[in-house]
Amino acid sequence: MINIHPTAQVQSLSIGNDSTIWQFVVILPGAVIGKNCNINCHVFIENDVIIGNNVTIKPGVQIWDGTRIGDNVFIGPNVSFTNDKYSRSKCYPDEFLKTYIEDGVTIGAGSVISGGIRIGKNSFIGAGSLVTKDIPEDELWFGTPAKFVRKITNEDKIPRFKQDK
């Protein structure tokens, strides 16, 4: 079952089961969204977008043509993606840049992701970062522009949940 809030404008028929689409979301007809995704309020998803399974997209995110998002990805609030390095009004490239967000990536709130890059598997982008080049897998990057901080360890990959006592 797919849960779609009545104020959402979902034009795509390619949305996986157990996904939830919240208030004031717009999803254009060509978008593909996997299973068990949580698309928070005020999100815009363009046509040529593919989103994997178990993805969380927080409020205020726009995902433009050419963006590919893997499984188990977290995109924090107000993350901005781009798909054209030389944007001008009413001037469109023959093809938009492709951006790849691989499986297990976390992108912190307010980050800007330049078009045409790849963020490697299980990498972490700190809040407010400006990512202008490819990020290798299993790395933490932070800043403007984003810089390498350290490798992600196996301990970092273990989910931390509060235990009931």
Backbone as JSON, one array per atom type, in Angstrom:
{
  "sequence": "MINIHPTAQVQSLSIGNDSTIWQFVVILPGAVIGKNCNINCHVFIENDVIIGNNVTIKPGVQIWDGTRIGDNVFIGPNVSFTNDKYSRSKCYPDEFLKTYIEDGVTIGAGSVISGGIRIGKNSFIGAGSLVTKDIPEDELWFGTPAKFVRKITNEDKIPRFKQDK",
  "N": [[0.83, -1.18, 0.0], [0.48, 2.24, -0.76], [0.92, 5.32, 0.81], [-0.5, 8.35, 0.32], [-0.67, 11.72, 0.88], [-3.58, 13.83, 0.75], [-3.05, 16.44, -0.25], [-0.83, 16.2, -1.82], [0.66, 16.15, -5.09], [0.86, 13.71, -7.06], [2.05, 12.43, -9.88], [3.36, 10.32, -10.97], [3.28, 6.85, -11.72], [4.96, 5.0, -10.82], [5.71, 4.05, -8.07], [6.92, 2.48, -5.24], [5.6, -0.11, -3.04], [4.51, 0.46, 0.35], [5.5, 3.0, 0.62], [5.49, 6.43, 1.71], [4.03, 9.5, 1.03], [4.07, 12.8, 1.79], [2.47, 15.98, 2.8], [1.93, 18.49, 0.29], [3.74, 17.66, -1.66], [5.26, 17.29, -4.85], [5.4, 15.13, -7.51], [6.62, 14.34, -10.56], [5.51, 12.77, -13.71], [7.46, 10.94, -14.85], [9.14, 10.06, -12.83], [10.7, 7.56, -10.77], [10.18, 5.72, -7.92], [11.28, 3.83, -5.2], [10.48, 1.05, -2.94], [9.1, 1.39, 0.38], [9.75, 4.08, 0.96], [10.1, 7.37, 2.4], [8.81, 10.31, 1.79], [8.99, 13.46, 2.67], [7.13, 16.51, 3.54], [6.71, 19.27, 1.2], [8.46, 18.6, -0.95], [9.94, 18.34, -4.16], [10.0, 16.4, -7.03], [11.48, 15.75, -10.03], [11.05, 14.59, -13.5], [13.06, 12.76, -14.75], [14.2, 11.03, -12.69], [15.46, 8.66, -10.44], [14.8, 6.83, -7.62], [15.87, 4.77, -5.03], [15.1, 1.96, -2.8], [13.84, 2.21, 0.59], [14.44, 4.9, 1.21], [14.81, 8.06, 2.74], [13.57, 11.27, 2.49], [13.83, 14.41, 3.59], [11.96, 17.46, 4.52], [11.63, 20.17, 2.1], [13.3, 19.59, -0.09], [14.5, 19.51, -3.42], [14.57, 17.51, -6.24], [16.2, 17.1, -9.14], [16.02, 16.48, -12.74], [18.01, 13.78, -13.94], [19.07, 12.82, -11.62], [20.12, 10.14, -9.62], [19.37, 7.99, -7.07], [20.44, 5.74, -4.67], [19.7, 2.77, -2.65], [18.57, 2.86, 0.8], [19.22, 5.5, 1.55], [19.65, 8.65, 3.16], [18.39, 11.86, 3.02], [18.8, 14.96, 4.17], [16.92, 17.81, 5.55], [16.17, 20.51, 3.32], [18.23, 20.07, 1.47], [19.99, 20.81, -1.49], [19.99, 19.96, -4.84], [21.72, 20.15, -7.97], [21.64, 20.34, -11.58], [22.77, 21.43, -13.8], [25.52, 23.09, -14.77], [25.79, 25.61, -15.85], [23.44, 27.32, -15.66], [20.81, 29.13, -17.2], [18.1, 31.32, -17.74], [15.48, 29.95, -19.58], [17.22, 28.56, -21.26], [18.26, 25.5, -22.16], [20.19, 22.56, -21.59], [21.24, 19.98, -23.93], [21.26, 17.57, -22.66], [20.79, 16.86, -19.25], [23.08, 17.0, -16.47], [24.21, 14.0, -14.91], [23.74, 12.8, -11.68], [24.9, 10.79, -9.09], [23.91, 9.17, -6.26], [25.01, 6.91, -4.17], [24.22, 3.67, -2.61], [23.31, 3.71, 0.85], [24.16, 6.28, 1.58], [24.38, 9.31, 3.51], [23.16, 12.56, 3.57], [23.64, 15.58, 4.98], [21.6, 18.2, 6.48], [20.78, 21.11, 4.57], [22.84, 20.94, 2.73], [24.58, 21.39, -0.43], [24.54, 19.89, -3.51], [26.45, 19.56, -6.23], [25.75, 19.18, -9.73], [26.4, 16.26, -11.77], [28.14, 14.65, -10.31], [29.39, 11.93, -8.24], [28.48, 10.36, -5.27], [29.94, 8.21, -3.17], [29.23, 4.86, -1.98], [27.87, 4.42, 1.26], [28.89, 6.82, 2.24], [29.16, 9.94, 4.07], [27.86, 13.12, 4.21], [28.43, 16.06, 5.8], [26.25, 18.4, 7.51], [25.29, 21.37, 5.82], [27.25, 21.37, 3.87], [29.12, 21.97, 0.81], [29.21, 20.24, -1.99], [31.31, 19.58, -4.57], [32.7, 17.79, -6.06], [33.45, 14.33, -6.89], [32.84, 11.94, -4.29], [34.54, 9.49, -2.56], [33.65, 6.07, -1.62], [32.56, 5.23, 1.73], [33.43, 7.5, 3.24], [33.69, 10.46, 5.28], [32.74, 13.71, 4.68], [32.95, 17.28, 4.9], [32.03, 20.76, 5.01], [32.55, 23.96, 3.24], [34.16, 24.64, 0.46], [33.27, 21.12, 0.51], [35.38, 18.95, 2.34], [37.57, 16.16, 2.83], [37.21, 14.37, 5.86], [37.45, 11.99, 7.43], [37.78, 8.38, 7.22], [34.9, 6.25, 7.1], [34.07, 4.0, 9.59], [33.41, 0.49, 10.4], [32.06, 0.51, 12.81], [30.77, 2.98, 12.71], [28.78, 2.41, 10.92], [26.9, 0.89, 12.22], [23.6, 0.92, 13.23], [22.39, 3.13, 15.7], [20.26, 2.87, 18.27], [18.04, 3.99, 20.78], [17.79, 2.06, 23.65], [15.14, 0.46, 25.27], [14.75, 0.32, 28.78]],
  "CA": [[0.0, 0.0, 0.0], [1.18, 3.52, -0.81], [0.19, 6.36, 1.52], [-0.3, 9.65, -0.33], [-1.48, 12.78, 1.5], [-4.47, 14.42, -0.27], [-2.53, 17.67, -0.86], [0.29, 15.88, -2.7], [0.36, 16.0, -6.52], [1.7, 12.6, -7.49], [1.71, 12.09, -11.26], [4.07, 9.08, -11.31], [2.66, 5.57, -11.38], [6.06, 4.1, -10.46], [6.05, 4.24, -6.67], [6.91, 1.18, -4.59], [4.73, -0.35, -1.89], [4.89, 0.9, 1.7], [6.06, 4.35, 0.6], [4.61, 7.48, 2.22], [4.23, 10.8, 0.4], [3.43, 13.75, 2.72], [1.79, 17.17, 2.3], [2.49, 19.46, -0.65], [4.81, 17.05, -2.47], [4.98, 17.18, -6.28], [6.21, 14.11, -8.17], [6.27, 14.36, -11.98], [5.14, 11.44, -14.19], [8.55, 10.04, -15.2], [9.93, 9.68, -11.65], [10.59, 6.19, -10.26], [10.48, 5.72, -6.48], [11.28, 2.46, -4.7], [9.62, 0.61, -1.84], [9.35, 1.82, 1.76], [10.36, 5.41, 1.0], [9.39, 8.39, 3.16], [9.01, 11.59, 1.11], [8.39, 14.45, 3.57], [6.4, 17.64, 2.94], [7.4, 20.3, 0.41], [9.51, 18.01, -1.78], [9.65, 18.32, -5.59], [10.79, 15.37, -7.73], [11.29, 15.93, -11.46], [10.76, 13.41, -14.32], [14.15, 11.81, -14.98], [14.76, 10.79, -11.35], [15.26, 7.3, -9.94], [15.05, 6.75, -6.18], [15.85, 3.37, -4.61], [14.26, 1.5, -1.69], [14.18, 2.62, 1.97], [15.03, 6.24, 1.16], [14.11, 9.13, 3.47], [13.83, 12.61, 1.98], [13.24, 15.34, 4.54], [11.27, 18.58, 3.87], [12.31, 21.25, 1.4], [14.31, 19.08, -1.04], [14.11, 19.4, -4.82], [15.42, 16.53, -6.92], [16.07, 17.47, -10.54], [16.31, 15.5, -13.79], [19.36, 13.25, -14.0], [19.52, 12.37, -10.3], [19.94, 8.72, -9.31], [19.58, 7.8, -5.64], [20.44, 4.32, -4.35], [18.91, 2.26, -1.53], [18.95, 3.19, 2.18], [19.81, 6.84, 1.55], [18.99, 9.69, 3.95], [18.63, 13.21, 2.52], [18.33, 15.87, 5.21], [16.07, 18.93, 5.13], [16.68, 21.62, 2.52], [19.37, 19.74, 0.61], [19.78, 21.3, -2.85], [20.68, 19.29, -5.93], [21.74, 20.91, -9.22], [21.86, 19.44, -12.72], [23.24, 22.23, -14.92], [26.58, 23.97, -14.24], [25.72, 26.94, -16.44], [22.01, 27.59, -15.8], [20.32, 30.43, -17.65], [16.66, 31.29, -17.96], [14.98, 29.5, -20.89], [18.28, 27.92, -22.03], [18.35, 24.15, -21.61], [21.2, 21.72, -22.25], [20.68, 18.82, -24.65], [21.09, 16.54, -21.63], [21.18, 17.34, -17.93], [24.13, 16.24, -15.8], [23.78, 12.86, -14.09], [24.27, 12.79, -10.32], [24.68, 9.47, -8.51], [24.01, 9.05, -4.81], [25.03, 5.46, -4.04], [23.56, 3.05, -1.46], [23.74, 3.96, 2.22], [24.69, 7.63, 1.77], [23.66, 10.3, 4.3], [23.47, 13.94, 3.2], [23.17, 16.43, 6.07], [20.71, 19.33, 6.2], [21.28, 22.33, 3.95], [23.98, 20.72, 1.83], [24.38, 21.64, -1.85], [25.19, 18.83, -4.28], [26.61, 19.98, -7.63], [25.39, 18.17, -10.72], [27.45, 15.54, -12.47], [29.09, 14.0, -9.41], [29.03, 10.65, -7.62], [28.79, 10.23, -3.85], [30.16, 6.78, -3.01], [28.49, 4.02, -1.04], [28.01, 4.6, 2.72], [29.55, 8.08, 2.62], [28.39, 10.86, 4.91], [28.11, 14.53, 3.93], [28.02, 16.84, 6.96], [25.27, 19.47, 7.29], [25.77, 22.64, 5.29], [28.41, 21.2, 2.99], [29.03, 22.23, -0.61], [29.91, 19.12, -2.64], [31.58, 19.97, -5.95], [33.45, 16.74, -6.76], [33.11, 12.98, -6.46], [33.2, 11.53, -2.94], [34.73, 8.03, -2.53], [32.8, 5.35, -0.67], [32.98, 5.1, 3.14], [34.16, 8.66, 3.73], [32.98, 11.61, 5.86], [33.17, 14.99, 4.11], [32.25, 18.38, 5.55], [32.51, 22.12, 4.78], [32.27, 24.66, 1.99], [33.73, 23.38, -0.15], [33.42, 19.91, 1.34], [36.72, 18.36, 2.39], [37.67, 14.87, 3.5], [37.43, 14.43, 7.3], [37.99, 10.69, 7.84], [37.1, 7.2, 6.7], [33.8, 5.73, 7.89], [34.43, 2.68, 10.08], [32.28, -0.42, 10.57], [31.31, 0.96, 13.99], [29.91, 4.09, 12.26], [27.68, 1.88, 10.11], [25.94, 0.18, 13.07], [22.57, 1.85, 13.69], [22.34, 3.37, 17.15], [18.9, 3.12, 18.72], [17.88, 3.98, 22.24], [17.24, 0.8, 24.15], [14.23, 0.54, 26.42], [15.32, -0.37, 29.94]],
  "C": [[0.88, 1.25, 0.0], [0.31, 4.56, -0.11], [0.52, 7.71, 0.9], [-1.24, 10.66, 0.31], [-2.33, 13.45, 0.42], [-3.95, 15.71, -0.91], [-1.35, 17.42, -1.79], [-0.19, 15.76, -4.14], [1.31, 14.95, -7.08], [1.22, 12.16, -8.87], [2.37, 10.78, -11.7], [3.25, 7.87, -10.89], [3.7, 4.57, -10.9], [6.55, 4.39, -9.05], [5.88, 2.91, -5.96], [6.0, 1.12, -3.38], [5.36, 0.15, -0.6], [5.6, 2.26, 1.7], [5.02, 5.34, 1.09], [5.01, 8.8, 1.59], [3.41, 11.8, 1.22], [2.87, 14.98, 2.01], [2.63, 17.96, 1.29], [3.72, 18.94, -1.4], [4.34, 17.04, -3.92], [5.95, 16.16, -6.86], [5.74, 14.04, -9.62], [6.17, 12.94, -12.54], [6.28, 10.48, -14.47], [9.36, 9.54, -14.02], [9.65, 8.23, -11.25], [11.05, 6.2, -8.81], [10.31, 4.3, -5.97], [10.31, 2.21, -3.57], [10.06, 1.24, -0.52], [10.11, 3.15, 1.84], [9.49, 6.36, 1.8], [9.75, 9.74, 2.55], [8.25, 12.64, 1.92], [7.78, 15.62, 2.8], [7.32, 18.58, 2.16], [8.62, 19.77, -0.34], [9.02, 18.03, -3.23], [10.58, 17.31, -6.25], [10.45, 15.45, -9.22], [11.15, 14.58, -12.18], [11.86, 12.36, -14.37], [14.91, 11.59, -13.67], [14.46, 9.34, -10.98], [15.69, 7.28, -8.48], [14.88, 5.3, -5.76], [14.9, 3.09, -3.47], [14.77, 2.07, -0.36], [14.88, 3.98, 2.03], [14.16, 7.2, 1.95], [14.55, 10.46, 2.88], [13.08, 13.58, 2.88], [12.68, 16.57, 3.82], [12.2, 19.55, 3.14], [13.36, 20.83, 0.4], [13.71, 19.08, -2.44], [15.11, 18.48, -5.51], [15.17, 16.66, -8.42], [16.44, 16.33, -11.48], [17.78, 15.08, -13.76], [19.87, 12.72, -12.68], [19.15, 10.92, -10.09], [20.31, 8.51, -7.85], [19.43, 6.32, -5.33], [19.53, 3.97, -3.18], [19.46, 2.78, -0.2], [19.68, 4.52, 2.3], [18.97, 7.76, 2.43], [19.4, 11.04, 3.38], [17.99, 14.17, 3.5], [17.52, 17.03, 4.65], [16.85, 19.97, 4.33], [17.99, 21.34, 1.8], [19.02, 20.21, -0.81], [20.64, 20.52, -3.83], [20.69, 20.25, -7.13], [21.97, 19.92, -10.36], [22.38, 20.17, -13.96], [24.26, 23.23, -14.37], [26.46, 25.4, -14.73], [24.25, 27.33, -16.7], [21.75, 29.02, -16.27], [18.84, 30.28, -17.94], [16.34, 30.94, -19.41], [16.05, 28.93, -21.8], [18.55, 26.56, -21.41], [19.42, 23.35, -22.33], [20.51, 20.58, -23.01], [20.41, 17.68, -23.68], [21.57, 17.11, -20.3], [22.27, 16.44, -17.34], [23.53, 15.12, -14.98], [24.5, 12.92, -12.74], [23.91, 11.47, -9.69], [24.94, 9.51, -7.01], [23.9, 7.55, -4.54], [24.39, 4.97, -2.74], [24.17, 3.5, -0.13], [24.27, 5.35, 2.51], [23.77, 8.43, 2.7], [24.13, 11.67, 3.86], [22.82, 14.84, 4.24], [22.39, 17.65, 5.58], [21.44, 20.49, 5.54], [22.48, 22.16, 3.05], [23.58, 21.04, 0.39], [25.21, 20.61, -2.61], [25.25, 19.27, -5.74], [26.27, 18.84, -8.57], [26.61, 17.5, -11.32], [28.47, 14.86, -11.58], [28.53, 12.67, -8.91], [29.43, 10.7, -6.16], [28.77, 8.74, -3.56], [29.39, 6.15, -1.86], [28.89, 4.3, 0.41], [28.75, 5.87, 3.14], [28.58, 8.97, 3.37], [28.83, 12.28, 4.56], [27.56, 15.32, 5.1], [27.09, 17.98, 6.58], [25.94, 20.73, 6.77], [26.94, 22.55, 4.34], [28.08, 21.56, 1.54], [29.88, 21.19, -1.32], [30.05, 19.44, -4.13], [32.36, 18.93, -6.73], [33.05, 15.39, -6.19], [33.63, 12.71, -5.05], [33.38, 10.01, -2.96], [33.82, 7.37, -1.49], [33.43, 5.35, 0.72], [33.81, 6.28, 3.64], [33.21, 9.71, 4.28], [33.59, 12.87, 5.27], [32.33, 16.1, 4.74], [32.86, 19.71, 5.12], [32.11, 22.69, 3.45], [33.57, 25.25, 1.45], [34.0, 22.19, 0.76], [34.83, 19.35, 1.2], [36.66, 17.04, 3.16], [37.96, 15.08, 4.98], [38.07, 13.13, 7.78], [37.23, 9.58, 7.13], [35.96, 6.83, 7.65], [34.19, 4.31, 8.31], [33.19, 1.8, 10.18], [31.42, -0.01, 11.77], [30.36, 2.11, 13.62], [28.67, 3.58, 11.53], [26.61, 1.16, 10.93], [24.89, 1.18, 13.54], [22.56, 1.95, 15.21], [20.92, 3.74, 17.53], [18.88, 3.14, 20.23], [17.23, 2.67, 22.65], [16.3, 1.1, 25.3], [14.82, -0.24, 27.58], [14.23, -1.0, 30.76]]
}
